[in-house]
Each structure stands twice: as C-alpha cells, then as structure tokens.
Amino acid sequence: MASTHLAGPVVVIGTGLLGASIGLGLEHRGVPVFLEDTSPTNQAVAVDIGAGRPVSELEADSGAQPQLVVVAAPPDVTAHVVERSLARWPRAVVVDIASVKASILAELRERGVELSRYVGTHPMAGREKSGPVAARGELFTSMPWVVCAHADASDDAVRLAKALGTDLGAIVTEFDADEHDEAVALVSHLPQVMSSLLASRLQGTDLRLLSLAGNGLRDTTRIAASDPGLWVQILGANADKLVQHLYGVREDVERLIGTLEAPTAPGARLDLAQLMSEGNAGQARIPGKHGGPPQAYAWLTVLVDDRPGQIAKLLTEIGEIGVNLEDLRLDHSSGRNVGMVEISVLPSKHDELVAELEERGWRVLQ
C-alpha cells in the first residue's frame, strides 16, 4: 500500500466522475473515505464500486470528525455546500474541486463565512463520460492539481489541500483564484466552446459527406460530447474571463472571412499564410511530454489488419525493437477493413523504426 500524506477520514460530497474518482484513489491508498450525494443512486453506485462508505456510518460514531471534506458539487451550489460543511464539521478542512474559483471565493466572503479552514482546488482532469460508473482511481495521475490559497486560509488547510492532490498522484501547482480563472478560460473553456461550435455545424449534414471525416474532425470535436448542464454553469461563472478571448477569436474570424471573400486579391495569400503560421507558433508553445518543453516528433503510419491482437502485436514488436513511443493515434481506413496506427517517435529513431517494422512485414506509410 502506498504511503500517503492524508490520514483521513475524508468525506467526499458529490459522487459524480470526479468525486467518485477521488474516493477510489484514496481508498486504494488506504485512506478511509465516506460519501454523500443528493442522488441516492449515484451514492449507491459509488459505494458499490469501492469509492467509500456512506457518510451515515461516520456520523454514527458521535465523536468522529473527518480530517478533510472534499466538495465535488456543481459550481452553482459549491459555495452553499462549502459553507454547510464548514459548520457541520467544525474541525475539518474543507476544499472544493469546482472548475472556477474566484466567483466561489467571492460568494463565500459575501456570505460572511469564516474561511481559515477552506481552500479552493481544481484537478485538471476528466473524461467525456460522467457519473460514478465512469470513475477511475488513476484519473488524476500526473495531471495538474491547482491549489488556490487565499489570504484567510490557514497553513494547515493549504497543506491538506496540497496533500490531497499529491496522494492522488497529481502534480500540485499554486495559482491565485483570478489567475486560475484566467488560465482555464484560455486552456479549457475556450477549447470547449470552439469544439462545440464546430460540432454544431455537423447537425443535419448528409451522412455521406461525414463519411469522409478523419482524425482531424474527430480530434477537434472530441470534447463537444461533454455534459451541457455542467458547462452552462462553468461558462456562466467564468464569463468575464472567457469573453475576452472570444473577442479575439471574433477578430480573427472576421479577418479570415474578409480575406476569403477575395482570395485572389493582393496580399490575400500572404494573410492566409500568416494566419496559419500564427497557429503553428501558438501550437508549438503547448508544453510537451510530462509537461516539459515542446519537442518536435517524427510521425509514421502503420497499416494494421482490423482483427483481434494486431495492435497489441505491433506495440510488442516496437518494444522489442527498443524504440520508445511518444504518442499514438488510431484511425480506420474508409471502406477498407484496415486500421491505421499513427505513431510518433524521436526524429533520430524514425528511420530505424521504419526499417525494422518493414523487415518484420508491417506496411508502413511515411
């Protein structure tokens, strides 16, 4: 059993994807977890999958107090649940994991809540699926866990907030609440909006046209499958930060429209090239593997028969060759019973891997 910084008990209020995943992760590390949810069904499922026990069992012990309470409630009720939890367990530190921070802290201050035992946090992890059935104990492994300490928070409260992320295998980082909300508006909320806007253009499209879709469309619309109800709350709570980025997007789109309305006009092609180059420059700034500096990789595509065991065989043979995979994507050839495995490796290993795979009988496209 892995050593932990938390002793517990830990109470998790809200047993959706993130709350149940926190419970699973802590229970796996031997930290006792107790669960509560307004949905009896969600709570029962979370208990059944091993994310913890009902909070009623903790309360049955009249002297028991949790060390930490994790509020995993929707953003629009988070401040209320935090306030109630601070009063309900007067010796516990209370954290929330909502994806917006400044508005929740402001609401708690407006309510006159004593905040020495409260710290806002945000695990930057998730899935398109929701609910406890989608929970994974390893969901937070190597993912950022933001701790937003504030002036009124005690040192012990900040320590426990960091310990939660550390015990779940996350990479703990500190931001203040406004800085956090500015960051997620750009790196999380804007991508969600752009993905949803693009996917909305597919409504009513002839399926024959969509049959030509490849990884580009799938990649850029993947997060459009996210829960609308949750995103209504997130976008509304961080609207002032997000709208500033949308103003910039509007300027870029209007610029592009103006250029494409006269694509052969003097300077039009240069403007299109510049716009694409600006995208190249921005994409190159995204941190690379393990959060390190961006690095260029070489890609190759291996054709794989669409039958059981072929991808596993390919990955096994790449391991035998001794080349480390930096990234992998899977697509299917339209109209053929063939899968296409796109592999990225260090440029210095590209030619070696191609030669070795072809020698072993694999069909490689470069």
Buried (B, 14 or more C-beta within 10 A) or exposed (E): EEEBBBEBBBBBBBBBBBBBBBBBBBBBBBBBBBBBBEBEEBBBBBBEBBBBBBBEBBBEEEEEEBBBBBBBBBBBBBBBBBBBBBEBBEEBBBBBBBBBBBBBBEBBEEEEBEBBBBBBBBBBBBBEEBBBEBBBBBBBEEBBBBBBBBEBBBEEBBEBBBBBBBBBBBBBBEBBBEBBBBBBBBEBBBEBBBBBEEBEEEEEEEEEEEEEEEEEBEEBBEBBEBBEEBBEBBBEBBBEBBEEBBEEEEEEEEEEEEBEEEEEEEEBEEBBEEEEEEEEEEEEEEEBEEEEEEEEBBBBBBBBEEEEEBBEBBBEBBEEBEBEBBEEBEBBEEEEEBBBBBBBBBEEBBEEBBEBBEEEEBEBEE
